[in-house]
Amino acid sequence: MTEKRNINLTIRVTPSEKLAWQEKAVLSGLTLSNLVRQAMSKTRTWTASNSSLVQEQTRQIARIGNNLNQIAKWANTYKQTAEAIEVIQALRLIQETLHELSVKSDQPSPNSEDNEDVT
């Protein structure tokens, strides 16, 4: 037996958003409620399970940005004698580190679940 839908959920939208959603529902042959339910069932959410990890990643990215600024200042100061290879190596290291951090932060937490709350 299918569970009865007897709870209303209220969300605030602009008049243009409401009209666009209603048009999508009509074009897809669904009620607005069914369209929103289908869209939400396909939506995945991500929650940071460990905020200290996110804070540490943010600090690391800030340090990398600081290092990049120092490299740029050095390169601009010593244009005549700047070793291009050293600058390129330093920039490559920054790029690799940023890539590693982005790969880590893009992975959802193993403890995260789909969030059904709409806020």
BELMOTA-V148502 format. One record per residue. OMEGA is omega as a letter, one per 30 degrees, with the letter a starting at -180 (NA if undefined). BURIAL is b if it has 9 or more other ideal C-beta (glycine too) atoms within 8 Angstrom, else e. Layout:
OMEGA,BURIAL / OMEGA,BURIAL
This chain:
a,e / l,e / a,e / l,e / a,e / l,e / l,e / l,e / a,e / l,e / l,e / l,e / l,e / l,e / a,e / l,e / a,e / a,b / l,e / l,e / l,b / l,b / l,e / l,b / l,b / a,e / a,e / l,e / a,e / l,e / l,e / l,b / l,e / l,b / a,b / l,b / l,e / a,b / a,e / l,b / l,e / a,e / l,e / l,e / a,e / l,e / l,e / a,e / a,e / a,e / l,e / l,e / l,e / l,b / l,e / l,e / l,b / l,e / a,e / l,b / l,b / l,e / l,e / l,b / l,e / l,e / l,b / l,b / l,e / l,e / l,b / l,e / l,e / a,b / l,b / a,e / a,e / a,e / a,e / a,e / a,e / l,b / a,e / a,e / l,e / l,e / l,b / l,e / l,e / l,b / l,b / l,e / l,e / l,b / a,e / a,e / l,b / l,b / l,e / l,e / a,b / l,e / l,e / a,e / l,e / a,e / l,e / l,e / l,b / a,e / a,e / l,b / l,e / a,e / a,e / a,e / l,e / a,e / NA,e
